[in-house]
Amino acid sequence: MKNIKILPLLITLSFPMVSLANCEKWINHLVEKYHSSRVSDKAVCKIWPADESKTIVVLPFPKEMDGTINYDLDVLLVDTQSGELIARNWEPDAFYSDAIELTDFEIDTASYQLNNKSRAFGILTNFAHNPYSFSFSEQLINLYVQQNEKLNRIVNKLILKQSASEWHECDGEYSRRNAVLLFGKNANNNYKDLSITYNEQKEIIKLNRKRECVKEITKQTKRKYILYYNGVEYPLPKNLRNEY
């Protein structure tokens, strides 16, 4: 009898979870409302776990120019229940895709707490290039924060992950770097300083004495950077930013 009583309760509790998972309906609604003459490619959405009354929607719009695909990007924050617009950031020619292909977008809702009241979210952009015997991949992050009816982009095209490899049979090289983002205690212009730590590693692939193909780590490095908010954005050093 106890099991029979618990079952309806579990079913009832699952209803909000199902409704919160359904944000895709707002993609077509927003495209039709704000971009009726265009088709969005690689669009994504996610209910914001920090405030489930808000949903983040990313609408990329491709346009081909001389063999390169440029992406206009519309990032929107909408009401989860009604789809009404809360805030927005529109950026023409935000990214381009050519030999290094833009593969997809993701929404990052990690805890990017800028101060006691403001919290940012991230948009991840993934790139890949995989011809024979060579591969390259990269992930960039933009951070956005709501200020009234605007979504301000405060970090632009920061390299979050990067890997490259080149090989022929059992002779090759591999390198990668991954970043960890943390907001510290100190602040400038009311936003906390952004700490970025890169873990970098290089490997070689070679034959050992037993004629086995093995990997050998040749270099491991950790680099740390502190970025300061200037009132508009966190300016990036050139070696941390990509121009895609």
ZIBEL-V283747 format. One record per run of one state. SS is the DSSP state (a for helix, b for strand, c for the rest). FROM is the first residue (numbers start at 0). LEN is the number of residues. If there is no record, write none. Layout:
<<SS/FROM/LEN> <SS/FROM/LEN>>
//
This chain:
<<c/0/1> <a/1/19> <c/20/4> <a/24/10> <c/34/9> <b/43/4> <c/47/6> <b/53/12> <c/65/2> <b/67/12> <c/79/5> <b/84/13> <c/97/3> <b/100/13> <c/113/5> <b/118/11> <c/129/4> <b/133/14> <c/147/2> <b/149/19> <c/168/2> <b/170/18> <c/188/2> <b/190/17> <c/207/5> <b/212/15> <c/227/1> <b/228/1> <c/229/4> <b/233/1> <c/234/3> <a/237/3> <b/240/1> <c/241/3>>
//
